[in-house]
Amino acid sequence: MTSDRMISTYFETGTLPDLPRDHFIDGAFVAADSGNRMESFDPGTGEAFADFAAGTAAVVDRAVTSAAEGFEVWRNTPPARRCAILNEVARLMRAEADRLAVVESLDSGKTLAEAQGDVAGSARLFEYYAGAADKLDGRSVNLGNGNAAFTLREPVGVTAHIVPWNYPTSTLVRGIAPALAAGCSAVVKPAETTPFTALMIAELLLRAGVPAGVVNVVTGTGIEAGAPLVTDPRVRHVTFTGSVATGVGVMQNVAPNVTGLTLELGGKSPLIAFADADPEVVAEGALWAIFSNSGQICSAGSRLVIHRDLHAEVLERLVKKAQGLRFGHGLRNPDMGAVNSERHLEQIAGHVERARARGVEIVTGGNTATDTETGKGWFYEPTILDNLSASDDAVLQEIFGPVLAVQIFESEEEALSLANGTDFALAAGIYTNDMSTALRMAQRVDAGQVTVNDYWAGGIELPFGGNRKSGFGREKGLEGLDAYTRSKSITLAV
């Protein structure tokens, strides 16, 4: 069924046929042992469109047991075979791309175009790590004295993946693709508001040849399903993407078992625009850096740190562009989709209302909204807060919505101070025509990734991750394999 047909069916009936709604364990869909189920809501209407199984500690235990058994099979699967299987996964994802994109758009609220990009990138991630599966080699070491030595790169074992709701497909794949390439098994806990693409991908993996039990998916809440997963001693690495507060809790939970951990947490990433930058390039870059996916991106360019001489012209252009954005139901493919949940919409609105009460200038936006066609859904206007101080809460706190904080500087040192002036250090953009300035700032800004004159220019081949309260560890690129392998040294007396 094409995406157009699926979309028309959904708008006619309010549901999608054949959605997987149960846990996926040991190669099969498994109903909730408690009988409890949860509703999934369409952010574009605010109405429930499906339900799914609510996991418990007992279900998690069963999933981890399955993954532990699957690991023994998968680790001994020849690397060339793992490579072929992961390439087949990529092929199947492309064959099912329409359905995956429609489900992600419906589940998360993002536009169909954004969901299509997410699915396409995820297929490419499987291909990228397929190419690495048979190249995880060790090295020989010359010890002398009659000893021969070498190293092996071994898979760490069972891995857990706690997946967020803003990019439920690509965040899942950027974790499980390198884990599978390395020979690990996995238990996935998708966000409770976006459970379905993880279940669909688990089934695709089985169809592609991944043995039953190697990848398992347990749906439900963080408390009931996530916590038992990360505290299970059989889990040897946890990959978590989410808020700082929850990430700190995960760190505390894995510590007793000395479990490996990758954390990708919040961001308050600056776009630093110097006086010599092209105003149109800055305005267009800032527009999509903050308003893509309705600002619900950890690495969103949520702060525009701009030279005073450039401020007025860029802001005029940016406001005009922001006011021209169409927002509406994601499946109608507007410029901006809905916010993921009613609760999150209230949090975004609360941030802006507190800024308004402090006297912050709101140059555009600043209000909740609904779909102009239906009057329904959870939407927030593209919003720009101007001329903020370094100590303002809208600068220091991650709003995780379509809200841009503008800060003005006059010198390079002031720009650097403002850019590094939060607890976060995930990403940064630099806009200037002076490459000496660009390189100097790129080296001094505290961030896991920096782009010059083109925000989000990096791809899956580059490592992604943050410093300070943005987390630690790296995903994507060849560095993304490091969390899922460990080095073993072997010495022989000859």
C-alpha positions in Angstrom: 0.0 0.0 0.0 1.4 3.4 -1.0 1.8 6.2 1.5 -1.0 8.2 -0.2 -3.4 5.2 0.3 -2.3 4.7 3.9 -2.8 8.3 4.7 -6.3 8.5 3.1 -7.3 5.3 4.9 -6.2 6.8 8.2 -8.1 10.0 7.7 -11.2 8.0 6.6 -11.1 5.5 9.5 -8.9 7.1 12.3 -6.7 4.0 12.4 -4.1 2.1 10.4 -4.5 -1.7 9.8 -2.0 -4.3 10.9 0.0 -2.2 13.3 2.1 -4.5 15.6 0.8 -3.9 19.1 2.5 -6.5 21.3 6.0 -7.0 22.6 8.5 -8.7 20.3 10.4 -11.5 22.1 12.3 -14.5 20.8 11.1 -13.8 17.2 7.4 -13.5 17.9 4.8 -11.0 19.1 3.9 -11.6 22.7 0.8 -10.1 24.5 1.3 -8.3 27.8 1.3 -10.8 30.6 -0.6 -8.4 32.8 -3.3 -7.8 30.2 -2.6 -4.1 30.6 -2.4 -1.9 27.5 -1.7 1.7 26.8 -3.2 4.1 24.2 -1.1 5.8 21.5 -2.2 9.3 20.5 -2.0 11.1 17.2 -0.4 14.5 18.1 -2.0 16.0 15.0 -5.5 15.5 16.4 -4.9 14.8 20.1 -6.9 11.6 19.7 -6.0 7.9 20.4 -5.6 5.8 17.3 -4.2 2.5 18.6 -3.2 0.7 21.8 -0.1 -1.4 22.7 1.1 -3.8 25.4 2.3 -2.3 28.7 5.5 -4.1 29.8 6.3 -5.3 33.3 9.5 -6.6 35.0 8.4 -10.2 34.1 8.3 -9.4 30.4 11.6 -7.6 30.6 13.1 -10.7 32.3 11.8 -12.9 29.5 13.2 -10.5 26.8 16.7 -10.4 28.4 16.7 -14.2 28.7 15.9 -14.4 25.0 18.6 -11.9 24.2 21.2 -13.8 26.3 20.4 -17.0 24.4 20.4 -15.1 21.1 23.7 -13.6 21.8 25.4 -17.0 21.9 24.1 -17.7 18.4 24.7 -14.3 16.9 28.3 -13.8 18.3 29.2 -17.1 16.5 27.6 -16.1 13.3 30.4 -15.5 10.7 31.0 -11.7 10.3 30.5 -12.0 6.6 27.1 -13.5 7.2 26.2 -10.7 9.6 27.3 -8.2 6.9 24.9 -9.8 4.4 22.0 -9.9 6.8 22.4 -6.2 7.8 22.5 -5.3 4.1 19.2 -7.2 3.6 17.7 -5.3 6.5 18.5 -2.1 4.7 16.9 -3.4 1.5 13.7 -4.4 3.4 13.6 -1.0 5.1 13.6 0.7 1.7 10.9 -1.7 0.5 8.8 -0.8 3.6 9.8 2.8 3.7 6.3 4.2 2.9 4.7 2.4 5.7 7.5 3.1 8.2 7.4 6.8 7.4 3.6 7.1 7.7 3.7 5.3 11.1 6.5 7.5 12.4 4.8 10.7 11.2 1.5 9.6 12.8 3.1 8.4 16.0 5.4 11.3 16.6 3.6 14.2 15.0 6.5 15.2 12.7 5.9 15.9 9.0 5.9 13.1 6.5 8.9 14.5 4.8 10.9 14.5 8.0 9.8 10.9 8.7 10.8 9.8 5.2 14.2 11.3 5.8 14.5 9.5 9.1 13.7 6.1 7.5 16.0 6.7 4.6 18.9 7.6 6.9 18.1 4.5 9.0 18.4 2.2 6.0 21.8 3.8 5.2 22.9 3.2 8.9 22.3 -0.5 8.5 24.4 -0.5 5.2 27.2 1.5 6.9 27.5 -0.9 9.8 27.1 -3.9 7.6 30.3 -2.8 5.9 32.1 -2.8 9.3 30.8 -6.2 10.5 33.6 -8.2 8.9 36.4 -5.6 9.6 36.4 -5.6 13.4 40.0 -6.9 13.6 42.5 -7.0 16.4 46.3 -6.4 16.0 49.5 -8.3 16.6 51.9 -6.9 19.2 55.7 -7.5 19.2 56.6 -8.3 22.8 59.9 -10.1 22.1 61.5 -12.5 24.7 59.9 -15.5 23.0 56.3 -14.2 23.4 53.7 -13.7 20.6 50.8 -11.5 21.4 47.6 -10.3 19.7 44.3 -8.6 20.5 40.7 -9.5 19.7 37.7 -7.3 19.5 34.8 -9.1 21.1 31.1 -8.2 21.4 30.2 -7.0 24.9 27.0 -9.2 25.1 23.4 -8.2 25.7 22.7 -4.5 25.1 19.8 -2.3 26.1 18.5 0.6 24.1 16.2 3.2 25.6 14.8 5.1 22.6 13.3 8.6 22.7 10.1 9.8 21.0 11.5 12.6 18.8 13.4 10.3 16.4 12.1 6.8 17.2 13.4 5.1 14.1 16.9 6.6 13.5 17.8 6.7 17.2 16.9 3.0 17.5 18.9 2.1 14.4 22.0 4.1 15.3 22.2 1.9 18.4 21.2 -1.5 17.2 23.0 -1.4 13.8 26.5 -1.2 15.3 25.5 -3.5 18.2 24.4 -6.2 15.7 27.5 -5.6 13.5 29.7 -6.2 16.5 27.9 -9.5 17.3 25.8 -8.2 20.3 22.1 -8.9 21.0 19.6 -6.3 22.0 16.6 -5.5 24.1 14.8 -2.3 23.0 12.5 -0.1 25.1 10.9 2.5 22.8 9.3 5.6 24.2 5.8 5.1 25.4 4.4 7.7 22.9 6.1 6.2 19.9 6.3 2.4 20.1 5.4 1.2 16.7 8.4 1.6 14.4 10.6 -0.3 16.8 8.2 -3.3 16.6 8.0 -3.1 12.8 11.8 -3.0 12.5 12.2 -5.9 14.9 10.0 -8.0 12.5 12.1 -6.8 9.5 15.2 -7.9 11.2 13.8 -11.4 11.7 12.7 -11.5 8.0 16.2 -10.4 6.9 17.8 -13.4 8.7 18.7 -12.1 12.2 18.0 -15.2 14.4 15.1 -15.2 16.8 16.0 -13.8 20.2 18.8 -11.5 19.0 16.6 -8.4 19.0 13.7 -8.0 21.4 11.3 -5.1 21.9 9.4 -4.4 25.2 6.9 -1.5 25.1 5.6 0.4 28.1 6.6 3.0 30.6 10.0 3.9 31.8 9.2 2.9 35.3 7.6 -0.4 34.6 9.7 -1.6 31.6 12.8 0.7 31.3 14.0 0.5 34.9 14.0 -3.3 35.1 15.9 -3.5 31.8 18.8 -1.2 32.8 19.2 -2.8 36.2 19.4 -6.4 34.9 22.9 -7.7 35.5 22.9 -9.7 32.3 22.8 -6.4 30.3 26.4 -5.3 29.6 25.8 -2.0 27.9 23.0 0.5 28.0 22.5 3.2 25.3 20.1 5.9 26.5 18.9 9.1 24.7 16.7 11.4 26.7 16.6 14.1 29.3 19.4 14.9 31.7 17.4 14.0 34.8 16.4 10.6 33.4 20.0 10.0 32.2 21.4 10.7 35.7 18.9 8.2 37.0 20.0 5.6 34.4 23.7 6.2 35.5 22.8 5.5 39.1 20.8 2.4 38.1 23.6 0.8 36.1 26.4 1.6 38.5 25.9 -1.4 40.9 26.3 -3.8 38.0 29.2 -1.8 36.4 27.3 -1.8 33.2 28.7 0.2 30.2 26.7 3.3 29.3 26.3 5.7 26.4 24.3 8.8 27.2 23.0 11.3 24.6 21.2 13.9 26.7 20.1 17.5 26.2 21.4 20.4 24.3 21.2 24.2 24.1 23.3 24.5 21.0 24.5 27.9 19.7 24.6 29.2 16.2 27.4 31.8 16.3 27.0 34.4 13.6 29.9 36.9 13.0 29.5 40.3 11.4 31.0 39.1 8.1 28.5 36.3 7.7 25.9 36.3 4.9 22.6 37.4 6.5 20.5 35.2 4.3 22.6 32.1 5.0 22.4 32.8 8.7 18.6 33.4 8.7 17.9 30.3 6.6 20.3 28.1 8.7 18.7 29.3 12.0 15.2 28.8 10.7 15.7 25.0 10.1 18.1 24.5 13.0 15.3 25.4 15.5 12.0 24.8 13.7 12.7 21.4 12.1 10.7 18.7 13.9 9.1 21.5 15.8 12.3 22.1 17.7 12.2 18.6 19.3 15.8 17.8 18.5 18.6 17.4 21.1 21.0 19.1 18.8 18.6 21.8 17.6 20.2 25.2 17.1 18.1 26.7 19.9 20.4 29.8 20.5 21.3 32.4 17.9 24.5 34.1 19.2 24.8 37.0 16.8 27.1 40.0 16.3 25.4 43.3 17.0 26.1 44.6 13.5 24.3 41.6 11.9 21.4 41.3 14.5 18.8 43.6 13.0 19.0 42.4 9.4 19.1 38.7 10.3 16.2 39.0 12.8 14.1 40.8 10.2 14.6 38.0 7.7 14.2 35.3 10.3 10.9 36.6 11.6 9.5 36.9 8.1 10.5 33.3 7.4 9.2 32.0 10.7 5.8 33.7 10.1 5.6 32.1 6.7 5.9 28.5 8.0 2.7 26.4 7.6 2.0 24.0 10.5 -0.5 21.3 10.6 -1.0 17.5 10.8 2.2 15.8 9.9 0.6 13.5 7.3 -0.5 16.5 5.3 3.2 17.4 5.1 3.3 21.0 6.2 6.5 22.9 7.1 6.0 22.0 10.8 4.2 19.2 12.5 2.7 18.8 15.9 4.4 18.7 19.3 4.6 15.0 20.5 2.3 15.1 23.5 -0.1 17.4 25.3 2.1 17.3 28.4 5.1 18.4 26.3 3.1 21.2 24.7 2.3 22.5 28.2 6.0 22.4 29.2 6.9 24.5 26.1 4.1 27.0 26.7 5.2 27.2 30.4 8.8 28.2 29.4 7.5 30.9 27.1 4.9 32.3 29.6 7.6 32.6 32.3 9.8 34.4 29.8 6.9 36.7 29.0 6.4 37.4 32.7 10.1 38.3 33.0 9.7 40.9 30.3 11.5 39.0 27.6 10.7 40.4 24.1 8.8 37.9 22.0 9.3 39.1 18.5 7.1 36.4 16.9 5.0 33.4 18.1 4.6 32.7 21.7 1.2 30.8 21.6 -0.2 27.4 21.4 -2.1 26.5 18.3 -4.2 23.9 16.5 -4.4 22.4 13.0 -6.0 25.2 10.9 -8.1 22.6 9.0 -9.5 20.7 12.0 -9.0 22.9 15.1 -7.4 19.9 16.8 -3.9 18.8 17.8 -0.9 19.9 19.9 0.9 22.7 18.1 3.1 25.6 19.1 3.9 28.6 17.0 7.4 29.2 15.7 8.7 31.5 18.5 11.7 33.9 18.8 12.9 35.5 22.0 15.2 38.4 21.4 18.2 40.0 23.2 18.5 37.6 26.1 21.0 37.8 28.9 23.5 35.0 29.6 21.6 34.2 32.8 18.1 34.0 31.4 16.3 30.7 31.9 15.4 30.6 28.2 19.1 30.5 27.5 20.1 28.0 30.2 17.3 25.5 30.0 16.4 23.1 27.2 12.9 24.0 26.0 12.9 21.2 23.4 10.4 23.0 21.2 10.2 25.6 18.4 11.6 28.4 20.5 14.7 30.3 19.5 16.7 32.4 22.1 18.7 35.3 20.6 21.9 36.6 22.2 24.0 39.5 21.0 27.7 39.9 21.1 30.3 42.4 20.1 33.7 40.6 20.4 35.0 37.1 19.6 35.7 36.5 23.3 32.2 37.5 24.2 30.8 35.2 21.5 32.8 32.3 22.9 31.7 33.1 26.5 28.1 33.1 25.5 28.4 29.9 23.4 30.0 28.0 26.2 27.7 29.6 28.8 25.4 26.7 29.5 25.7 23.3 31.1 25.2 21.7 27.7 27.8 20.9 25.0 26.3 18.9 22.2 26.5 20.8 18.9 27.4 24.3 17.6 27.3 26.1 14.3 29.6 28.9 13.2 28.7 31.4 10.5 31.6 33.5 9.1 33.5 34.0 5.8 36.8 34.1 7.7 38.1 30.5 7.9 40.7 31.5 10.5 37.9 32.7 12.7 35.9 29.6 11.9 38.7 27.2 12.8 39.7 29.1 15.9 36.1 29.1 17.2 35.5 25.5 16.2 38.5 24.4 18.4 37.4 26.6 21.4 33.7 25.9 21.5 32.8 23.0 23.8 30.7 20.7 21.7 30.7 17.2 20.3 30.3 18.4 16.8 30.7 21.8 15.1 29.6 22.8 11.6 30.6 25.9 9.7 28.1 27.8 7.5 25.8 24.8 7.2 24.2 23.5 10.4 23.7 19.7 10.5 26.1 19.2 7.6 27.5 16.0 9.1 26.2 12.6 8.2 26.1 9.1 9.7 29.8 8.7 9.0 30.7 11.2 11.7 30.6 10.5 15.4 27.7 12.2 17.3 27.5 12.9 21.0 28.0 15.5 23.6 30.2 16.7 26.5 29.2 17.9 30.0 25.5 17.5 30.7 24.9 16.6 27.0 26.2 13.2 27.9 29.2 11.0 27.0 30.1 8.4 24.4 29.7 8.6 20.7 27.2 7.2 18.2 27.4 6.9 14.4 30.7 6.7 12.5 33.2 4.0 13.3 33.3 5.3 16.8 29.8 4.1 17.2 31.1 0.5 17.3 33.3 1.2 20.3 30.5 0.8 22.9 29.7 -2.6 21.6 33.1 -4.2 21.5 35.8 -4.8 24.1 39.5 -5.6 23.5 41.0 -8.9 24.7 44.8 -9.4 24.8 46.2 -12.9 24.3 49.9 -13.8 24.9 51.6 -17.0 23.9 55.0 -18.3 25.1 56.5 -19.8 22.0 
